[in-house]
């Protein structure tokens, strides 16, 4: 059973989402939060598998809400390892800047509010298992956004380009260029499953969960330079 914490400042939206999730046999609503601060507190107490976060909370309270949910402080005493909740941001806009900051903060997915109920349910299931949900259009827009940024020190302490094998650097460069796994496989003459394995290894090394985080790292590390 996948537990979900709903975080929205609108009671009508919280009610509607609760009713939607209640109709799924494998999903259960762990609780409801009316603010980012309350979402952080309830995520620590209830330990849901996923947090469905209204994008307005992210826009008004900032990415720190997501960061505190996905990177909680270690407990002094714990009977079992705690797996941080995964965050799916439900956004009213397609603003690439908000998506970029949310993903860097640790969000596992970004879905527009005009998504269908089936798309939302599927996205929650995907994010809860540890995978990422980002629409192709948003992925491309985020890559364009990253390309326009000035490189800064990578946000993965201790991780440099020498951490990766030559093939991993090739794949990382291709990912940062916006190629799909199939395109990378064709251009590098390797199997798509091998590409997927390389991408997984890259994300593990940088401590990332989303493909866009690999793109960010590629530009911030200087492996790929922003277009003039």
Secondary structure, DSSP 4 states (H G I P E B T S, - for coil): -EEEEEE-S-HHHHHHHHHHHHT-TTEEEEEEESSHHHHHHHHHHH--SEEEEEHHHHHHH-THHHHHHHTPPPPSS-SSPPPPPEEEEEESS--HHHHHHHHHHT-SEEEETTS-HHHHHHHHHHHHTT--EE-HHHHHHHHHHHHTSPP---SSTT--GGGS-HHHHHHHHHHHTT--HHHHHHHHT--HHHHHHHHHHHHHHHT--SHHHHHHHHHHTTSSPPP-
